[in-house]
Amino acid sequence: MLDRAAAQHADLARLDAFAPQLVTLTNSQAARVFAQSCWTRLPDTTRAAIHFAVIGPVTAAAAREAGLRVTIEPAEHDLRHLFEA
């Protein structure tokens, strides 16, 4: 059985290999957890390629405070408008 650190390392490797271009965040806690758990541990090349879509201003503020690049924020703060943005 893998220990927690090995499991986290494996998760980061999978995320890096997947090479996402957009990550969607629907609340400020998700932004903070994503930033704390993996953002700073991803390679610079992976981080440079990722943009973030957020549901509203509170989530945007938390994401930006955590160093995440917010590029999509809908004018109306609900899932439908986030999807359309």
N, C-alpha and C positions, 0 to 999 in steps of 0.2 A: 504494500500500500504506500502511495506517495505521501510525503509529509506536506504540510500546507505551503511551505516555501517552494517546493518542487512543483506543486500543482499550480501556484501562481506563475512560476516561470514558464510552465507549459502553456498556460493561458495567454501570456504575453507573446510567446512565440507564435501561437496560432493567430492572434490579432495582427501581429506584424506580417505574417505570411499572407493573411487575407487582404492586407493593404487597403483598408477602407478609405474612401474619399469623403464620406459624410457620416457624421454621428449625430443622432437626434437625441436631445435631452428635453425631458418634459417636466422637470422640477429642479430646484436649486440643489437639493440633496444629491441627486444623480450627478450633477455637475461636479460637486465637491468630491464625491466618492470616486468618480471616474478619474479626476485629476490626481487624487491622493493614491489610488490603487495602481494606476498604470501609466498615466500620461508622461510623467517625468522619466519613467523607465523604458519607454519606447525609443528606438533609434531616431536620431534627428531627421533622417530622410522620411521615415514614416510620419512623424509629427508634422513635418512641413506639408505633407499632402492632405492632411485631414482638416476638413472644415466642420463647423458645428451649426446645427439648426436647433433653435430653442423655441419654446412655446410662448414666452413672454418676457417682460422686463426684469422680473425678479430672477428668473433662471439665467437670463443674459448677463445680469450683473454678477451672479455667482460664478458663471463660466468665465467671464472676463477676469474676475478677481483671481481665479485659479490659473490664469494664463492660457485659457482656451480661446481659439480664434472663432468668434461668432460671425457667421456670414449670412444666416437666414433667421429672421425674426418677423413673424406675421404681424400685420397691423391689428388684427383681432386675435385675441389670445385663446384659441381653442384648437383642438386637433384637426378639425376640418381645414381651417385656414393655414395651419402649419403644413399640412399635406399639400395644399394648393400653392403655398409659397415655394 
